[in-house]
Amino acid sequence: MLGLLSLSLVGCAIDFKAFTAGKSSRETKSALATAEVRQALAPSGVLRVGVYLGSPTSWVKDPKSGESVGIALDLGKELAKRLNVPVQVVEFDRVAQVLDSLKDGKIDFTFTNATAVRAKDMDFTVPLVRLELGYLVAVASQLQSVTEIDKAGLRVGVSQGSSSQGVLTQLFKQAKVIPADSLAKAKNMLETKQIDAFATNKGILFEMSDTLPGSQVLQGRWGLENLAIAIPKGRDAGREFVQSFANNVGQSGLLNKVIVRSGLRGTAKD
């Protein structure tokens, strides 16, 4: 089946199986970027790629070279190349701001967790990366496992407006969810003991841990993210092209190269 994500809002899940059935061989190559496709995907004449700092799935700085890398960043640049349009990287403090801008059509492309709630406001390709969700704790924390988190008095930080905030607010019976305006703010909250743990995908957690001596990502996981390319609703003339692009980067090995380049850790092994 061509096109972007077909949704089944059963509980809070997306029916990805319906999206992977019956693919034709021509999907292994990106579709021809016609003028109509370019107009749909980059209506301003430039592909505006939304990223936020601190996640290898979006945008980070290579600690050795200082170069900007990230899955959203690199895939966005590659898509712009195939569309034969310039790329504009639009930077945000947190993922919720990226998604709001995508919803409003102020950016054209990002790479993010594909949830049923988000799919009401944007279109997704099939998932390209599965990433574990976990917790980061500061030095000297007594916490050792994700099973120890939901206890009275424990404060768990999340990125404001993130899917982690929505899920954990409903999941916790005793622990308190504390939103942070940015990943930099969350790091400071851990350092100054305003929170006992920070929750998000492990790609972000390992990046944060690298800059917090003595901190650790707890053993186990509390969930999974299925990350996919996202574009605004209403870009129907470009949907087949984007799905074909997603298939191609996955099958050609380009996605693996982008993942390695980004330094992403915490991908699901099962």
C-alpha positions as CSV (number, residue, x, y, z in Angstrom):
1,M,0.0,0.0,0.0
2,L,1.4,3.4,-1.0
3,G,0.9,6.6,0.9
4,L,1.4,7.6,4.5
5,L,0.3,6.0,7.7
6,S,-3.1,4.3,7.9
7,L,-4.5,4.7,11.4
8,S,-6.5,2.5,13.7
9,L,-7.2,4.4,16.9
10,V,-7.8,1.3,19.0
11,G,-6.8,2.3,22.5
12,C,-3.8,4.6,21.8
13,A,-2.1,2.4,19.2
14,I,-1.5,2.9,15.5
15,D,-2.1,-0.1,13.2
16,F,1.2,-0.3,11.4
17,K,0.5,-3.8,10.0
18,A,-2.1,-2.3,7.7
19,F,0.5,0.0,6.4
20,T,3.1,-2.6,5.5
21,A,0.9,-5.0,3.7
22,G,0.8,-5.3,-0.1
23,K,3.8,-3.1,-1.0
24,S,4.8,-3.0,-4.6
25,S,8.4,-3.4,-5.9
26,R,8.4,0.2,-7.2
27,E,8.3,1.5,-3.6
28,T,11.9,0.5,-3.1
29,K,12.9,3.6,-5.1
30,S,11.9,7.2,-4.3
31,A,9.1,8.4,-6.7
32,L,9.9,11.0,-9.3
33,A,9.9,14.5,-7.7
34,T,7.4,16.2,-9.9
35,A,6.6,19.9,-9.6
36,E,3.4,18.9,-7.9
37,V,5.3,16.9,-5.4
38,R,7.7,19.7,-4.7
39,Q,4.9,22.2,-4.3
40,A,3.1,19.8,-1.8
41,L,6.1,19.0,0.4
42,A,8.0,22.3,0.2
43,P,5.3,24.9,-0.7
44,S,7.6,27.9,0.2
45,G,10.2,26.6,-2.3
46,V,12.4,25.5,0.7
47,L,12.1,22.3,2.8
48,R,11.8,23.5,6.4
49,V,13.1,20.8,8.7
50,G,12.1,21.1,12.4
51,V,14.6,19.9,15.0
52,Y,15.3,20.3,18.7
53,L,18.7,20.1,20.5
54,G,19.6,17.2,22.6
55,S,18.2,14.1,20.9
56,P,20.2,12.0,18.3
57,T,16.8,11.3,16.7
58,S,16.5,15.1,16.0
59,W,19.7,17.2,16.4
60,V,22.9,17.0,18.5
61,K,26.4,18.4,18.3
62,D,29.2,15.8,17.7
63,P,31.3,16.1,20.9
64,K,34.6,15.7,18.9
65,S,34.0,17.7,15.7
66,G,31.2,20.1,16.9
67,E,29.3,19.1,13.7
68,S,25.5,19.1,13.8
69,V,24.1,15.6,13.4
70,G,20.8,13.8,14.0
71,I,18.3,11.6,12.2
72,A,15.7,14.4,11.6
73,L,18.4,16.7,10.4
74,D,20.2,14.3,8.1
75,L,17.0,12.7,6.6
76,G,15.6,16.2,6.1
77,K,18.7,17.3,4.1
78,E,18.5,14.1,2.1
79,L,14.8,14.6,1.2
80,A,15.5,18.2,0.2
81,K,18.2,16.9,-2.1
82,R,15.9,14.5,-3.8
83,L,13.2,17.1,-4.1
84,N,15.9,19.4,-5.6
85,V,15.0,22.3,-3.2
86,P,17.1,24.1,-0.6
87,V,16.8,23.1,3.0
88,Q,16.1,25.3,6.0
89,V,16.8,23.9,9.4
90,V,14.4,25.4,12.0
91,E,15.5,25.0,15.6
92,F,13.3,24.6,18.7
93,D,13.9,24.1,22.4
94,R,11.7,20.9,22.8
95,V,9.8,18.4,20.7
96,A,6.3,19.9,21.5
97,Q,7.3,23.1,19.8
98,V,8.4,21.2,16.7
99,L,5.1,19.4,16.5
100,D,3.0,22.6,17.0
101,S,4.9,24.2,14.1
102,L,4.4,21.1,11.9
103,K,0.7,21.1,12.8
104,D,0.4,24.7,11.8
105,G,2.3,24.2,8.6
106,K,5.2,26.4,9.7
107,I,7.7,23.6,9.0
108,D,7.4,20.8,6.4
109,F,9.3,17.8,7.9
110,T,10.5,16.2,11.1
111,F,11.2,12.8,12.6
112,T,9.4,11.9,15.8
113,N,7.5,9.3,17.8
114,A,4.4,8.3,15.8
115,T,1.4,8.1,18.2
116,A,-2.3,8.0,17.6
117,V,-2.8,11.3,19.3
118,R,-0.2,13.0,17.1
119,A,-1.5,11.3,13.9
120,K,-4.7,13.4,14.3
121,D,-2.6,16.5,13.4
122,M,0.1,15.1,11.0
123,D,0.8,12.3,8.7
124,F,3.4,9.6,9.4
125,T,5.4,7.1,7.3
126,V,5.8,3.6,8.6
127,P,8.1,3.5,11.6
128,L,11.8,3.5,10.9
129,V,13.3,3.3,14.4
130,R,12.1,1.6,17.6
131,L,13.6,3.2,20.7
132,E,13.3,2.2,24.4
133,L,11.8,4.6,27.0
134,G,13.6,4.8,30.3
135,Y,14.7,7.0,33.2
136,L,17.9,8.9,34.0
137,V,18.9,9.4,37.7
138,A,21.7,11.6,39.1
139,V,24.8,10.5,41.0
140,A,24.2,8.8,44.3
141,S,20.6,7.9,43.5
142,Q,19.4,4.8,45.3
143,L,17.1,3.9,42.3
144,Q,18.4,1.0,40.2
145,S,15.4,-0.2,38.1
146,V,12.4,1.3,36.3
147,T,10.2,-0.8,38.6
148,E,11.3,1.4,41.5
149,I,10.0,4.7,40.1
150,D,6.3,4.9,40.9
151,K,6.6,5.6,44.7
152,A,5.2,8.3,46.9
153,G,7.4,11.4,47.0
154,L,9.4,10.6,43.8
155,R,9.5,13.5,41.3
156,V,9.9,12.5,37.6
157,G,10.8,15.1,35.1
158,V,9.5,15.1,31.5
159,S,9.8,17.4,28.5
160,Q,6.8,19.8,28.5
161,G,4.2,18.6,26.0
162,S,5.9,15.3,25.2
163,S,4.3,11.9,24.8
164,S,6.2,10.8,27.9
165,Q,4.3,13.5,29.9
166,G,1.0,12.3,28.7
167,V,1.6,8.6,29.3
168,L,3.3,8.9,32.7
169,T,0.7,11.3,34.0
170,Q,-1.8,8.5,33.5
171,L,0.5,5.6,34.4
172,F,1.8,6.8,37.8
173,K,-0.2,6.1,40.9
174,Q,2.2,7.7,43.4
175,A,5.1,9.5,41.7
176,K,4.7,13.1,40.5
177,V,5.3,14.2,37.0
178,I,7.3,17.5,36.7
179,P,7.5,19.2,33.2
180,A,10.7,20.9,32.0
181,D,10.8,23.6,29.4
182,S,13.8,22.1,27.6
183,L,16.3,19.3,27.9
184,A,18.9,21.8,29.3
185,K,16.4,22.7,32.0
186,A,15.8,19.0,32.8
187,K,19.5,18.4,33.2
188,N,19.7,21.4,35.6
189,M,16.7,20.0,37.5
190,L,18.5,16.7,38.0
191,E,21.7,18.4,39.1
192,T,20.0,20.6,41.6
193,K,17.8,17.7,42.9
194,Q,14.5,19.4,41.8
195,I,13.6,16.0,40.3
196,D,14.7,12.4,41.2
197,A,14.6,11.1,37.6
198,F,14.0,12.3,34.1
199,A,11.9,10.2,31.7
200,T,12.1,10.1,27.9
201,N,13.6,7.9,25.2
202,K,17.0,6.4,25.9
203,G,18.6,8.1,23.0
204,I,18.2,11.4,24.8
205,L,18.9,9.9,28.2
206,F,22.3,8.5,27.2
207,E,23.2,11.9,25.7
208,M,22.3,13.6,29.0
209,S,24.2,11.0,31.0
210,D,27.4,11.8,29.1
211,T,27.3,15.3,30.5
212,L,26.2,14.4,34.0
213,P,29.1,12.6,35.8
214,G,27.9,9.7,38.0
215,S,24.4,9.7,36.5
216,Q,22.9,6.4,35.1
217,V,20.2,5.2,32.8
218,L,18.2,2.7,34.8
219,Q,17.9,-0.9,33.8
220,G,14.8,-1.9,32.0
221,R,12.3,0.1,30.0
222,W,8.8,1.5,30.6
223,G,7.7,1.6,27.0
224,L,8.8,2.0,23.3
225,E,8.7,4.8,20.8
226,N,8.1,4.1,17.1
227,L,9.8,6.9,15.3
228,A,8.8,7.9,11.8
229,I,8.9,10.8,9.3
230,A,6.1,13.3,9.9
231,I,4.7,15.9,7.5
232,P,1.7,18.3,7.9
233,K,-1.8,17.2,7.1
234,G,-3.0,18.3,3.7
235,R,0.1,17.5,1.7
236,D,-1.6,14.6,-0.1
237,A,0.2,15.1,-3.5
238,G,3.5,14.4,-1.7
239,R,2.5,11.5,0.5
240,E,3.5,8.7,-1.9
241,F,6.9,10.4,-2.4
242,V,7.6,10.6,1.3
243,Q,6.6,7.0,1.9
244,S,8.7,5.8,-1.0
245,F,11.6,7.9,0.4
246,A,11.2,6.3,3.8
247,N,11.2,2.8,2.3
248,N,14.3,3.6,0.2
249,V,16.5,5.0,3.0
250,G,15.6,1.9,5.1
251,Q,16.3,-0.6,2.4
252,S,19.4,1.1,0.9
253,G,21.4,1.2,4.2
254,L,21.3,5.0,4.3
255,L,19.2,5.0,7.5
256,N,21.7,2.8,9.3
257,K,24.5,5.2,8.3
258,V,22.5,8.2,9.6
259,I,21.8,6.3,12.9
260,V,25.5,5.5,13.4
261,R,26.5,9.1,12.5
262,S,24.0,10.5,15.0
263,G,25.4,8.3,17.8
264,L,21.9,7.0,18.7
265,R,21.8,4.5,21.6
266,G,18.9,2.7,23.2
267,T,17.3,1.1,20.2
268,A,15.0,-1.8,20.9
269,K,16.6,-5.3,20.4
270,D,13.3,-7.2,20.4
